[in-house]
Amino acid sequence: MNHGVAPAGGVPVLVIVGIILFLGVFAGRLMKSVRLPSLMGFMVLGLITGPTVLGIISRETLANLSFVTEIALGFVALTIGFEFNLKQMKGQGKQLVRIVAWESLLAFTLVTLLVYLVTFRLPLAVLFGAIAVTTAPAGTVAVVQETRARGRFTSTLLAVVGFDDVAAILVFGFALALTKFLIGVEAGLGEGVDVLPLIVAPFTEIGLSLAIGIITGLAAGLLSRALGQSRDVFILTLATVFLLSGLSQVMPMSLVLTAMTAGAVITNTQSLRVVEPIAGYISEVTPAVFVLFFALAGAHLDLSLLPAVGGAGIMYIVGRAGGKVLGASMGARRAKAPENVRKYLGLSILSQAGLAIGLALIALQELSPLGAEGEAIARTVIVTITATSVIFELVGPILTRYSLDKTGESGTSAR
């Protein structure tokens, strides 16, 4: 009897999930034994069992389990939102804005300049620069939770990772509009290229995300208060994450920004008696979700793409890493942030994955109608970003763990 859980000719999806969770426990422990983040074990497990190595996890299975990524990001963003307690963060708002502005602007500028120097193609360089702004929040949150990190540096790190999504959406919107215009001019399309919708789109996405996040956060907070200490709060928390994850697939909104806003609304409008149970339930669920999330992320990694990085890819890696590290340090210095923030924040925000690839796919959709040049630029971006994401996803969590240990805020660091 076929219950619709087995892809044609493959292993049933539920069996795959069971294998990942079972082996993930030991893979994570192995990494922790050598003081590496356990998520590295999950990713290596996914890489080995994925389509490019053993093929136990097929591409069809990856497609069937794509909802896991959305749910995981929903939990991640909600967790980040809980860190935005306005009373505790009083006076830090300008500091965070300066740090995000500096690291985003410098990453964009350096990548754009370096890629242009090796390709002499301004539209391509601008797109690379915009995508360089993105930061993957899941790896950061996973390392923070695993190390039980707490303190000023940790809260600043989570806030910066959250705001990076907003900055990336805005920068990419303008960069894509500029890229489309430049390609149109080179192709002689002139006024036939309509860039206004591309400029308006990021503001629409951010506005809609904030609105839905606020409404959802208020509703979830009030219902949680009414339920009190009941275990039903756990069901309500799951419902909130599932609802926002689903809405993000059918509406022009950012799941990370929406769920982050909902979390911030809950933590700033409700008492600790309401917030702490929700945060507790999330911390109980996320370990299993993270095993699946990072194993699937590892299964998506295609090491065969690495040789295709080329000069543009190398410049992208150098420019993004340099821009993030130097920009975060310069922004923290001008914001008079603590010394450990100045020294280690940039190293902790190098992870990059889903959002970057998603933006590259949007570029393909928007640029393909502009002819061969537009499609060539978009496909170059997709291949390069996918390849470089392999590097950033493997190195990023390790540097985050290193930074948390060096600042002394990791609960598992040697004191």
N, C-alpha and C positions, 0 to 999 in steps of 0.2 A: 504494500500500500504506500503510495507516495503522498506525503503530507505537505509537499511543497517546500521542504527545507533542504533538499539536496540538489545542487546544480547538476546539469546533465553530465553524466560520466564522472562526477567528482564525489568528494567526501561530503556528507551532510553538514550543513552549516552549524547545527548545534554541536556536532561532534568536534568541529574545528574550534568552536568557542570553548568547549570543555578542555580540549588539549592545550589551548593557549593559556587558560587560567591555571591548569594543573602544572604545566612546565614553567609558566611565568613566575610562580612562587619560588622555584629553585633558581631560575635564571637571575631573578632579582637579588636573592640572597648571595649568590655567587659574586655579583658585582659589589654588593655592600661589603663583602669580606675583604675586598681589595680597595675599599674606600672610594668606590665610584657610585654614582647615582643608580639605584635599582632600575630606573627606566632605561638605562643603557642595555641591561640584560633583556628587557622586554623587546627593545628594538632589534637587538641581535637575533633573538628568537624569531621575530617576525621576518627578518631578512633571510634567515636560513630556511624557514618553512614557506617563504613567499614564492611568487611566480618566477623570480629570476634565479633561484637556487634549486630547492627541492621540488617546488611546485605543489606542495601539500595544500597551501592556501592559493586558490586560483584567482584570476582577475575577476571572474564572475562572483566568487565568494566575497571578494573585497567590495564589489559593488553592492551586494546584498547586505553587507555589514556597514555601509557608509553612514547609517544613522547613528552608529556608536560614536563617530567623530563629533557629530552635532551635539549629542547628549553630553559628551565629555567636556566640550567647550562651554556648554551651558553651565555645568557645575563649576568649571574653572572661573568663568566670568562672575558667577554669583559669589564665589569665594573672594575674588578681588573686590567686588562691590562692598562686601562686609568690612573691608579695611578702610573704606572712606567714611570714617566717623568724623563728622565736622568738628565736634568738640575736641577730640584728641588731635586733629590735624590743624587746629586753629593756628593761623600764621604761616602755614606751610604751602598754601595755595600758590602764591607767587613763586615760591621756590620750585615747586613741581613744574609749573608752566615754563620757567626759565630752563630747567634741565631738559625737558622734552623738546623745547624749541631749539636749543643748541645742538643736542645730539641728532635730532631729525634733520635740521638744516645742514649740518656739517656732513652727515652721511649722504644726503641728497647731492650736495655740492661736489664732494670728493668723487663719488661714483660717476656722476655726470661728466666731470672733467677728465677723469682717468679713462673712462670708456671712450670718450670722444677722441682722446689722444691716440688710441690704438685703432679706432674704426673710422674716424672722421665722418661719422653719421650722427648728426645732432638729434634727430627724432629717436633713434635707438638709445643714445646716451641719456636723454631725458627720461625715457621710460624706465631704464635701469635705475636711475637715480631715485625716482619716485618709489619704486618697489623696495629699494634699500631701506626705506624708513620703517617698514613693517618689523614687528617682533612677535614671535610665537609665544603666547602666554602659558600654554599648557605645561611645557617643560619646566618653566620657572616655578609655577605653582606646585608641581609635583615634587620638585627638589625641596622647596620650602616646607611642604607638609611632611616629607620623609625625614628631614633633618630637624623638624619641630622648631624651626628658626623663629625667633621673636626679637623685636627691637626696632630702633629708628631706621637702620639700614634696610631691614626687611620690609617694613611698611612703605618706605620710599621706593624700593624696588618694585613692589606689587603695584603701587600707584602709577609709576612711570610706564610699566608694561601695559597697564590699562589705558592710559592716555595715548600711548603710541598708536593704538588702533584708530583713534580719532584723527590724529595727525596724518596717519597713512592714508585714510580715506580722503581727506581734504587735499593732500599733496597729489595723490594719484589722479583725482578728478581734474585738477588744473593741468597736470602733466599730460594726461591723455588728450585733453582738448588741444594743448599746444602741439603735441605730436601729430594729431590728426590734421591740424592746420598746416604744419610744415610739410607733411607728405602731400597734402592737397596742392600746396603752392608748387612743390617740385614737379608734381604730375600735371600741372597746368589746370587743375580743377577750379582754382580761384575761389569765387564766392559760393561755389556749389557745396563746399564743406561746411556743415552746420555744427559749430562747436558749442553753442549756447546750452543745449541739453546736457552736455558733458560737464559743463561748469555748474549747472544747477543741481545735477544728480547727487553729488556728495552732500550738499546741504539738505536735500530732501531725505537722504538716507539717515543722516545724523539726527535731523529733527524728528523723523518717524521713530527712530530707535529710542530717543529720549522720551518721547510721548508714551509709547507702549511700555517702556521700562518703568516709568513713573506710575502709570495706571496699574500695571501688574504688581509692582512693589507695594502700592497702597492696599490693593485688594488682598494680596497674600499676607501682608502684615496684620490687617484687621481680622482676617479669618484665623490666622495663627493665634492671635490674642484671644479670640472667642473659644478656640479649641483648648487653650491652656497647655497643660503638660501631657495631653493625650498623644498616643502614638499616631493619631491621625495627622499630626503635624508632619510626620514623615511622608505620608501619602500626598499631602498638600505640597510639600517641597518637590517631590518627584513630578507632580502635576504641573507645577510652575516651570520647571526645566523642560519638560516634554512640550508644553504649550509654546514656550518661546522658541524652542528648537524647530518646531513645526512651522510656526509663523515666519521664521527667518527664511524658510525654503520657498515660501510663496509670496513674500512681500519684500520690497526693496529696503531692507533693514539689516543692520549688523547684529548678529547674535551676541557677540562679545560685548558690544556697547549696550545693547538692550538688557541683557542679563546683569551686567555690571551696574547699570542704573537701577534695576529692580533691587539688587542687593544693597546698594547705597541708600535707597529710599527706606527699605526695611530697617536697616541698622540705625538710621537717623530719626525714624518716627516711632519706633517701638522700644520698649524697655529691654534690659538684658534678659529678663525672664522669658521674653518672646524670642529674642535673637539667638541666645545660646543653644536652645534645643535644635533650631534649624541648622546652625553651624555644626552642631554635633552630629546630626543625621548626615549632613553632607560629608563630613570627615569619615563616617562609617562606610559610605557608598563609594567614595572616590578611589580607594585603593584598587578595588576590582575593576572599576571603569578605566583606570589608568593602565592596568595590565593590558586590557583589550585595545585601548586607544594607541598606546605606543607600540604594541606588537603589530597592529595594523599599519601604523606609520612606518615601521620597519619593513613590512611586507611591500609597501609602496616604493621603497627605495630601490633604485636601479643603478647599481654600481657601474654598469656598462656605459652610463651616460658621462661618467667623470672624464674620459678622454676627450669628450666633446666640449669641455669647458673653454679651452682656447684662451687667447689674449684678453678678450672682453670679460670672460668669466674670472680670470685671475685678477684683473683690475677691479671687478665687482667685489670680489672677496676682500681685497686689500682696502679698497675705498670704503666699503661698508664697515669692516672691522675698525679701521682707523677712525672713521667718522663717528661711530657709536662711542668708542672708548675716549677719544679726545673731546668730542662734543659733550659727553656726559660729565667729564672732568671739568671742562671750562664752564659749563652751565652751573655745576655744583659750586664751583669756586666763586662765581659771580653772585650766586644765591646765598653765599655764606653757609653752605651745608657742612655737616661734620666731615672730618678728614677721611673717615672710612668710606663715606659716600663718594668723595672726590676720587679716591684711589681705586675703588672696586666696582662701582655701579656699572661702568661701561662694559666691563668683562661679563657682567651678569645678564646683559640684554642682547646677546648675539644670536640666540636661537631664532630660527626662521623656517617656516614650513607652509601650512595651509593657506593663510591669507595671501602670502606672496604668490603662490601658484594660482590661486583664485584670481588675483588681479591680472596675472599674465593671460589667463583664459579670457578675461573680459577684454583685454587688449586685442586678442585674436578676433573676438566677435566684432569689435568696433573697427578694426583696421583692415580686415579682409575685404570689405566692399570697396576699399580704395585701390584695389589692383595688386599687382605682383609685389610692388615695393612694400605696401602695407602688410601683406600677408608674410613676406619674408622677414620683416622686422619682428612681427608678433611671434613667429615660430622660433626665431633666434632667441627671443626673450624667454619663451616657455622652456626650451631645452636647457638654456643656461641657468635659469632660476631653479629648475628642478634639480639639475646637477649640483649646483652650489648649495642648495638646501640640504642635500645629503651631508655635506661637510659641516654646515652650521648646526644641523640637528644632532650630529654626533659630538661636536666640540662644545656647543653652547651649554648643555646641562653640566658638563664637567667643570667648566669655568664658573658657572653659577655656584656649584657645590664648593669649589675652591674659595670663592669670594665670601660665602657665608661662613666658612671655617676661619678665614683670615680676619673677618670682622668680629669673630667671637660670638656671633648670634646664633650659630647652629647649635641645636640642643644635643647633637651627637659629635660635636667637634672636641678635639682633645684640648683640655684646659690646662 
